[in-house]
Amino acid sequence: MRLLLVEDDNHVAAALSAVLARHGFDVTHARSGEEALQALVPESDGFGVVLLDLGLPDQDGYEVCGKIRKRTSTPVIMVTARSDVRSRIHGLNLGADDYVVKPYDTGELLARIHAVSRRSVPDEAGGSGDTALRLGPVRIELPTRQVSVDGSVVQLTRKEFDLLALLAQRPGVVFRREQIISEVWRTSWEGTGRTLEVHVASLRSKLRMPALIETVRGVGYRLVAPTA
């Protein structure tokens, strides 16, 4: 897999590139936001994942993430020292697929890279052949992966859509955390649980329906179908 590493610290980049190379990644190193954007021009060979450090010398990492998302659907993993939920949700709203908080374990990083690189087809989040799911004012178009509330389209990341579509297949049914992680992230790795929490919070915020996804303490989540 080709991986774009956006990191301004050459020592950090060299050490991380060596680790990634040992695990079969072909790493391209960009030292700034502008270099990263140049590497992602349409005519370039595709990358499987972009690993984006937020502390860049020329542009804010969040701004770079937004620009990346406008030109490619390549999964983006943010690397940040900001551990608060609000910062993570902001990154997801800009189109990031995941985040890793510094300092991180390389095993955790590799697990997250493999998790986000697994492409999902529209039917994978659920098993229904229906073309759309309607839940009160919420409409979920499975073939086009489009979600709207009261007719207004809501922009979701790939994993946010997969998570919402999974829960919407069976409103009122509690999905265990392990089951959601297995079906949406295609992994059983326990560390993905925090990512799940952030994605749920992001969905509640984007849809402006905090009661839509209910937390069942100690078990998982369920979708509470709203009234029309």
ZADO-1210 file (C-alpha; in nm, 4 decimals, padded with zeros to 6 digits):
<atoms>
<atom x="00.0000" y="00.0000" z="00.0000" code="MET" pos="1"/>
<atom x="00.1196" y="00.3508" z="-00.0825" code="ARG" pos="2"/>
<atom x="00.1017" y="00.5876" z="00.2142" code="LEU" pos="3"/>
<atom x="00.1471" y="00.9643" z="00.2217" code="LEU" pos="4"/>
<atom x="00.3153" y="01.0736" z="00.5445" code="LEU" pos="5"/>
<atom x="00.2729" y="01.4459" z="00.6142" code="VAL" pos="6"/>
<atom x="00.5240" y="01.5305" z="00.8876" code="GLU" pos="7"/>
<atom x="00.7560" y="01.8317" z="00.9157" code="ASP" pos="8"/>
<atom x="00.9989" y="01.6695" z="01.1615" code="ASP" pos="9"/>
<atom x="01.2521" y="01.4791" z="00.9498" code="ASN" pos="10"/>
<atom x="01.3737" y="01.2644" z="01.2403" code="HIS" pos="11"/>
<atom x="01.0214" y="01.1543" z="01.3293" code="VAL" pos="12"/>
<atom x="00.9392" y="01.0955" z="00.9641" code="ALA" pos="13"/>
<atom x="01.2519" y="00.8860" z="00.9051" code="ALA" pos="14"/>
<atom x="01.1875" y="00.6626" z="01.2055" code="ALA" pos="15"/>
<atom x="00.8196" y="00.6184" z="01.1236" code="LEU" pos="16"/>
<atom x="00.8896" y="00.5574" z="00.7544" code="SER" pos="17"/>
<atom x="01.1309" y="00.2795" z="00.8476" code="ALA" pos="18"/>
<atom x="00.8686" y="00.1119" z="01.0660" code="VAL" pos="19"/>
<atom x="00.6022" y="00.1444" z="00.7979" code="LEU" pos="20"/>
<atom x="00.8374" y="00.0099" z="00.5307" code="ALA" pos="21"/>
<atom x="00.9045" y="-00.2996" z="00.7423" code="ARG" pos="22"/>
<atom x="00.5288" y="-00.3599" z="00.7390" code="HIS" pos="23"/>
<atom x="00.5036" y="-00.3395" z="00.3631" code="GLY" pos="24"/>
<atom x="00.4110" y="00.0269" z="00.3085" code="PHE" pos="25"/>
<atom x="00.5532" y="00.2375" z="00.0265" code="ASP" pos="26"/>
<atom x="00.5915" y="00.5725" z="00.2037" code="VAL" pos="27"/>
<atom x="00.6017" y="00.9155" z="00.0398" code="THR" pos="28"/>
<atom x="00.7103" y="01.1899" z="00.2799" code="HIS" pos="29"/>
<atom x="00.5660" y="01.5421" z="00.2567" code="ALA" pos="30"/>
<atom x="00.7163" y="01.8034" z="00.4892" code="ARG" pos="31"/>
<atom x="00.4415" y="02.0639" z="00.4611" code="SER" pos="32"/>
<atom x="00.0787" y="02.1042" z="00.3741" code="GLY" pos="33"/>
<atom x="00.1660" y="02.2356" z="00.0293" code="GLU" pos="34"/>
<atom x="00.3891" y="01.9350" z="-00.0447" code="GLU" pos="35"/>
<atom x="00.1070" y="01.7046" z="00.0627" code="ALA" pos="36"/>
<atom x="-00.1428" y="01.8754" z="-00.1663" code="LEU" pos="37"/>
<atom x="00.1036" y="01.8624" z="-00.4561" code="GLN" pos="38"/>
<atom x="00.1473" y="01.4879" z="-00.3995" code="ALA" pos="39"/>
<atom x="-00.2290" y="01.4420" z="-00.4237" code="LEU" pos="40"/>
<atom x="-00.2805" y="01.5967" z="-00.7670" code="VAL" pos="41"/>
<atom x="-00.5304" y="01.3956" z="-00.9758" code="PRO" pos="42"/>
<atom x="-00.2697" y="01.2561" z="-01.2156" code="GLU" pos="43"/>
<atom x="-00.0570" y="01.1048" z="-00.9378" code="SER" pos="44"/>
<atom x="-00.0654" y="00.7380" z="-00.8431" code="ASP" pos="45"/>
<atom x="-00.3219" y="00.6791" z="-00.5728" code="GLY" pos="46"/>
<atom x="-00.2396" y="00.6542" z="-00.2035" code="PHE" pos="47"/>
<atom x="-00.4111" y="00.4061" z="00.0239" code="GLY" pos="48"/>
<atom x="-00.3923" y="00.6312" z="00.3318" code="VAL" pos="49"/>
<atom x="-00.2810" y="00.9830" z="00.4236" code="VAL" pos="50"/>
<atom x="-00.1182" y="01.0132" z="00.7663" code="LEU" pos="51"/>
<atom x="-00.1531" y="01.3832" z="00.8508" code="LEU" pos="52"/>
<atom x="00.0302" y="01.5541" z="01.1356" code="ASP" pos="53"/>
<atom x="-00.1555" y="01.8691" z="01.2434" code="LEU" pos="54"/>
<atom x="00.1541" y="02.0671" z="01.3447" code="GLY" pos="55"/>
<atom x="00.2690" y="02.1809" z="01.0008" code="LEU" pos="56"/>
<atom x="00.4931" y="02.4840" z="00.9306" code="PRO" pos="57"/>
<atom x="00.2961" y="02.6428" z="00.6470" code="ASP" pos="58"/>
<atom x="-00.0730" y="02.5658" z="00.7045" code="GLN" pos="59"/>
<atom x="-00.3031" y="02.4559" z="00.9826" code="ASP" pos="60"/>
<atom x="-00.3463" y="02.0789" z="00.9696" code="GLY" pos="61"/>
<atom x="-00.7239" y="02.1090" z="00.9859" code="TYR" pos="62"/>
<atom x="-00.7165" y="02.3363" z="00.6809" code="GLU" pos="63"/>
<atom x="-00.4988" y="02.0870" z="00.4946" code="VAL" pos="64"/>
<atom x="-00.7401" y="01.8056" z="00.5800" code="CYS" pos="65"/>
<atom x="-01.0305" y="02.0035" z="00.4336" code="GLY" pos="66"/>
<atom x="-00.8353" y="02.0676" z="00.1128" code="LYS" pos="67"/>
<atom x="-00.7360" y="01.7011" z="00.0856" code="ILE" pos="68"/>
<atom x="-01.0961" y="01.5920" z="00.1214" code="ARG" pos="69"/>
<atom x="-01.2039" y="01.8233" z="-00.1609" code="LYS" pos="70"/>
<atom x="-00.9695" y="01.6552" z="-00.4072" code="ARG" pos="71"/>
<atom x="-00.9662" y="01.2906" z="-00.3003" code="THR" pos="72"/>
<atom x="-01.1602" y="01.0310" z="-00.0998" code="SER" pos="73"/>
<atom x="-00.8376" y="00.8708" z="00.0259" code="THR" pos="74"/>
<atom x="-00.8709" y="00.7887" z="00.3970" code="PRO" pos="75"/>
<atom x="-00.7040" y="01.0476" z="00.6222" code="VAL" pos="76"/>
<atom x="-00.5726" y="00.9728" z="00.9710" code="ILE" pos="77"/>
<atom x="-00.4948" y="01.2819" z="01.1766" code="MET" pos="78"/>
<atom x="-00.2021" y="01.2730" z="01.4168" code="VAL" pos="79"/>
<atom x="-00.2462" y="01.5206" z="01.6995" code="THR" pos="80"/>
<atom x="-00.1495" y="01.5996" z="02.0548" code="ALA" pos="81"/>
<atom x="-00.4984" y="01.7400" z="02.1147" code="ARG" pos="82"/>
<atom x="-00.6870" y="01.4719" z="02.3012" code="SER" pos="83"/>
<atom x="-01.0136" y="01.6548" z="02.3743" code="ASP" pos="84"/>
<atom x="-01.3285" y="01.5262" z="02.2081" code="VAL" pos="85"/>
<atom x="-01.4177" y="01.8644" z="02.0548" code="ARG" pos="86"/>
<atom x="-01.0910" y="01.8755" z="01.8574" code="SER" pos="87"/>
<atom x="-01.1446" y="01.5222" z="01.7335" code="ARG" pos="88"/>
<atom x="-01.5009" y="01.5921" z="01.6270" code="ILE" pos="89"/>
<atom x="-01.3784" y="01.9011" z="01.4411" code="HIS" pos="90"/>
<atom x="-01.1315" y="01.6827" z="01.2521" code="GLY" pos="91"/>
<atom x="-01.3993" y="01.4294" z="01.1626" code="LEU" pos="92"/>
<atom x="-01.6310" y="01.7067" z="01.0467" code="ASN" pos="93"/>
<atom x="-01.3592" y="01.8192" z="00.8068" code="LEU" pos="94"/>
<atom x="-01.3432" y="01.4722" z="00.6557" code="GLY" pos="95"/>
<atom x="-01.0820" y="01.2835" z="00.8574" code="ALA" pos="96"/>
<atom x="-01.1523" y="00.9124" z="00.8909" code="ASP" pos="97"/>
<atom x="-00.9671" y="00.8608" z="01.2181" code="ASP" pos="98"/>
<atom x="-00.7146" y="01.0167" z="01.4545" code="TYR" pos="99"/>
<atom x="-00.4177" y="00.9074" z="01.6619" code="VAL" pos="100"/>
<atom x="-00.3193" y="01.0995" z="01.9734" code="VAL" pos="101"/>
<atom x="00.0495" y="01.1601" z="02.0493" code="LYS" pos="102"/>
<atom x="00.2381" y="00.9870" z="02.1955" code="PRO" pos="103"/>
<atom x="00.1086" y="00.6745" z="02.0257" code="TYR" pos="104"/>
<atom x="00.2096" y="00.3116" z="02.0102" code="ASP" pos="105"/>
<atom x="00.3201" y="00.2003" z="01.6629" code="THR" pos="106"/>
<atom x="00.1013" y="-00.1083" z="01.6934" code="GLY" pos="107"/>
<atom x="-00.1994" y="00.1169" z="01.7505" code="GLU" pos="108"/>
<atom x="-00.1053" y="00.3288" z="01.4505" code="LEU" pos="109"/>
<atom x="-00.0688" y="00.0255" z="01.2236" code="LEU" pos="110"/>
<atom x="-00.4032" y="-00.1130" z="01.3399" code="ALA" pos="111"/>
<atom x="-00.5762" y="00.2151" z="01.2610" code="ARG" pos="112"/>
<atom x="-00.4106" y="00.2400" z="00.9185" code="ILE" pos="113"/>
<atom x="-00.5304" y="-00.1083" z="00.8268" code="HIS" pos="114"/>
<atom x="-00.8779" y="-00.0365" z="00.9647" code="ALA" pos="115"/>
<atom x="-00.9395" y="00.2808" z="00.7626" code="VAL" pos="116"/>
<atom x="-00.7893" y="00.1351" z="00.4462" code="SER" pos="117"/>
<atom x="-01.0534" y="-00.1368" z="00.4249" code="ARG" pos="118"/>
<atom x="-01.2942" y="-00.0059" z="00.1670" code="ARG" pos="119"/>
<atom x="-01.6658" y="-00.0508" z="00.2291" code="SER" pos="120"/>
<atom x="-01.9247" y="-00.1023" z="-00.0403" code="VAL" pos="121"/>
<atom x="-02.2750" y="00.0469" z="00.0150" code="PRO" pos="122"/>
<atom x="-02.4343" y="-00.2786" z="00.1280" code="ASP" pos="123"/>
<atom x="-02.1713" y="-00.3676" z="00.3845" code="GLU" pos="124"/>
<atom x="-02.3079" y="-00.1478" z="00.6607" code="ALA" pos="125"/>
<atom x="-02.6278" y="-00.3457" z="00.6544" code="GLY" pos="126"/>
<atom x="-02.7775" y="-00.6358" z="00.4698" code="GLY" pos="127"/>
<atom x="-03.0890" y="-00.4916" z="00.3177" code="SER" pos="128"/>
<atom x="-03.1553" y="-00.4616" z="-00.0521" code="GLY" pos="129"/>
<atom x="-03.3704" y="-00.1521" z="00.0012" code="ASP" pos="130"/>
<atom x="-03.2490" y="00.1571" z="-00.1774" code="THR" pos="131"/>
<atom x="-03.3406" y="00.3988" z="00.1028" code="ALA" pos="132"/>
<atom x="-03.4180" y="00.3993" z="00.4732" code="LEU" pos="133"/>
<atom x="-03.6604" y="00.6550" z="00.6169" code="ARG" pos="134"/>
<atom x="-03.6582" y="00.7417" z="00.9858" code="LEU" pos="135"/>
<atom x="-03.8851" y="01.0378" z="01.0450" code="GLY" pos="136"/>
<atom x="-03.7120" y="01.3383" z="00.8872" code="PRO" pos="137"/>
<atom x="-03.3974" y="01.1335" z="00.8191" code="VAL" pos="138"/>
<atom x="-03.3526" y="00.9694" z="00.4779" code="ARG" pos="139"/>
<atom x="-03.0593" y="00.7356" z="00.4105" code="ILE" pos="140"/>
<atom x="-02.9893" y="00.6569" z="00.0445" code="GLU" pos="141"/>
<atom x="-02.7879" y="00.3350" z="00.0431" code="LEU" pos="142"/>
<atom x="-02.6763" y="00.3240" z="-00.3247" code="PRO" pos="143"/>
<atom x="-02.5557" y="00.6859" z="-00.3292" code="THR" pos="144"/>
<atom x="-02.4504" y="00.6895" z="00.0382" code="ARG" pos="145"/>
<atom x="-02.6361" y="01.0171" z="00.0885" code="GLN" pos="146"/>
<atom x="-02.8107" y="01.1273" z="00.4068" code="VAL" pos="147"/>
<atom x="-03.0602" y="01.4104" z="00.4354" code="SER" pos="148"/>
<atom x="-03.2618" y="01.5616" z="00.7207" code="VAL" pos="149"/>
<atom x="-03.5845" y="01.7381" z="00.6256" code="ASP" pos="150"/>
<atom x="-03.4618" y="01.7373" z="00.2667" code="GLY" pos="151"/>
<atom x="-03.1247" y="01.8982" z="00.3416" code="SER" pos="152"/>
<atom x="-02.8209" y="01.6866" z="00.2590" code="VAL" pos="153"/>
<atom x="-02.5806" y="01.6197" z="00.5475" code="VAL" pos="154"/>
<atom x="-02.2177" y="01.5533" z="00.4571" code="GLN" pos="155"/>
<atom x="-02.0862" y="01.2431" z="00.6353" code="LEU" pos="156"/>
<atom x="-01.7539" y="01.0650" z="00.6205" code="THR" pos="157"/>
<atom x="-01.7441" y="00.7077" z="00.4944" code="ARG" pos="158"/>
<atom x="-01.7360" y="00.5569" z="00.8444" code="LYS" pos="159"/>
<atom x="-02.0049" y="00.7897" z="00.9760" code="GLU" pos="160"/>
<atom x="-02.2352" y="00.6756" z="00.6971" code="PHE" pos="161"/>
<atom x="-02.1543" y="00.3083" z="00.7566" code="ASP" pos="162"/>
<atom x="-02.2239" y="00.3471" z="01.1283" code="LEU" pos="163"/>
<atom x="-02.5546" y="00.5270" z="01.0753" code="LEU" pos="164"/>
<atom x="-02.6682" y="00.2803" z="00.8074" code="ALA" pos="165"/>
<atom x="-02.5874" y="-00.0144" z="01.0324" code="LEU" pos="166"/>
<atom x="-02.7916" y="00.1202" z="01.3261" code="LEU" pos="167"/>
<atom x="-03.0745" y="00.2290" z="01.0950" code="ALA" pos="168"/>
<atom x="-03.1221" y="-00.1231" z="00.9603" code="GLN" pos="169"/>
<atom x="-03.2837" y="-00.2220" z="01.2915" code="ARG" pos="170"/>
<atom x="-03.4153" y="00.0803" z="01.4826" code="PRO" pos="171"/>
<atom x="-03.4575" y="00.0136" z="01.8532" code="GLY" pos="172"/>
<atom x="-03.2230" y="-00.2860" z="01.8511" code="VAL" pos="173"/>
<atom x="-02.9129" y="-00.2524" z="02.0683" code="VAL" pos="174"/>
<atom x="-02.5873" y="-00.3126" z="01.8806" code="PHE" pos="175"/>
<atom x="-02.2983" y="-00.4199" z="02.0986" code="ARG" pos="176"/>
<atom x="-01.9846" y="-00.2090" z="02.0711" code="ARG" pos="177"/>
<atom x="-01.7852" y="-00.5128" z="01.9604" code="GLU" pos="178"/>
<atom x="-02.0380" y="-00.5864" z="01.6869" code="GLN" pos="179"/>
<atom x="-02.0328" y="-00.2300" z="01.5549" code="ILE" pos="180"/>
<atom x="-01.6539" y="-00.2208" z="01.5500" code="ILE" pos="181"/>
<atom x="-01.6428" y="-00.5546" z="01.3702" code="SER" pos="182"/>
<atom x="-01.8970" y="-00.4588" z="01.1033" code="GLU" pos="183"/>
<atom x="-01.7997" y="-00.0950" z="01.0430" code="VAL" pos="184"/>
<atom x="-01.4234" y="-00.0987" z="01.1039" code="TRP" pos="185"/>
<atom x="-01.3688" y="-00.4643" z="01.0106" code="ARG" pos="186"/>
<atom x="-01.1504" y="-00.5232" z="01.3119" code="THR" pos="187"/>
<atom x="-01.1767" y="-00.6655" z="01.6613" code="SER" pos="188"/>
<atom x="-00.9048" y="-00.4409" z="01.7983" code="TRP" pos="189"/>
<atom x="-01.0170" y="-00.2996" z="02.1315" code="GLU" pos="190"/>
<atom x="-00.8587" y="00.0439" z="02.0820" code="GLY" pos="191"/>
<atom x="-01.1118" y="00.1276" z="01.8121" code="THR" pos="192"/>
<atom x="-01.3731" y="00.1771" z="02.0844" code="GLY" pos="193"/>
<atom x="-01.2716" y="00.5388" z="02.1436" code="ARG" pos="194"/>
<atom x="-01.3019" y="00.6052" z="01.7707" code="THR" pos="195"/>
<atom x="-01.6558" y="00.4680" z="01.7852" code="LEU" pos="196"/>
<atom x="-01.7494" y="00.7119" z="02.0621" code="GLU" pos="197"/>
<atom x="-01.6186" y="01.0081" z="01.8652" code="VAL" pos="198"/>
<atom x="-01.8011" y="00.8995" z="01.5474" code="HIS" pos="199"/>
<atom x="-02.1288" y="00.8696" z="01.7425" code="VAL" pos="200"/>
<atom x="-02.0770" y="01.2185" z="01.8871" code="ALA" pos="201"/>
<atom x="-02.0004" y="01.3533" z="01.5407" code="SER" pos="202"/>
<atom x="-02.3171" y="01.1992" z="01.3938" code="LEU" pos="203"/>
<atom x="-02.5314" y="01.3485" z="01.6680" code="ARG" pos="204"/>
<atom x="-02.3775" y="01.6887" z="01.5991" code="SER" pos="205"/>
<atom x="-02.4014" y="01.6775" z="01.2190" code="LYS" pos="206"/>
<atom x="-02.7588" y="01.5503" z="01.2139" code="LEU" pos="207"/>
<atom x="-02.8531" y="01.7933" z="01.4925" code="ARG" pos="208"/>
<atom x="-03.0459" y="01.5121" z="01.6578" code="MET" pos="209"/>
<atom x="-02.8620" y="01.4203" z="01.9794" code="PRO" pos="210"/>
<atom x="-03.1382" y="01.1783" z="02.0821" code="ALA" pos="211"/>
<atom x="-03.1220" y="00.9819" z="01.7551" code="LEU" pos="212"/>
<atom x="-02.8459" y="00.7492" z="01.8748" code="ILE" pos="213"/>
<atom x="-02.8925" y="00.6316" z="02.2314" code="GLU" pos="214"/>
<atom x="-02.6045" y="00.5051" z="02.4440" code="THR" pos="215"/>
<atom x="-02.6888" y="00.1835" z="02.6266" code="VAL" pos="216"/>
<atom x="-02.4421" y="00.1979" z="02.9106" code="ARG" pos="217"/>
<atom x="-02.2054" y="-00.0957" z="02.9281" code="GLY" pos="218"/>
<atom x="-02.3476" y="-00.2535" z="02.6115" code="VAL" pos="219"/>
<atom x="-02.3472" y="-00.0358" z="02.3005" code="GLY" pos="220"/>
<atom x="-02.5780" y="00.1866" z="02.0970" code="TYR" pos="221"/>
<atom x="-02.9196" y="00.1839" z="01.9379" code="ARG" pos="222"/>
<atom x="-03.1007" y="00.4127" z="01.7001" code="LEU" pos="223"/>
<atom x="-03.4222" y="00.5647" z="01.8337" code="VAL" pos="224"/>
<atom x="-03.6490" y="00.6245" z="01.5351" code="ALA" pos="225"/>
<atom x="-03.7761" y="00.9845" z="01.5474" code="PRO" pos="226"/>
<atom x="-04.1343" y="01.0755" z="01.4761" code="THR" pos="227"/>
<atom x="-04.2103" y="01.2357" z="01.1416" code="ALA" pos="228"/>
</atoms>
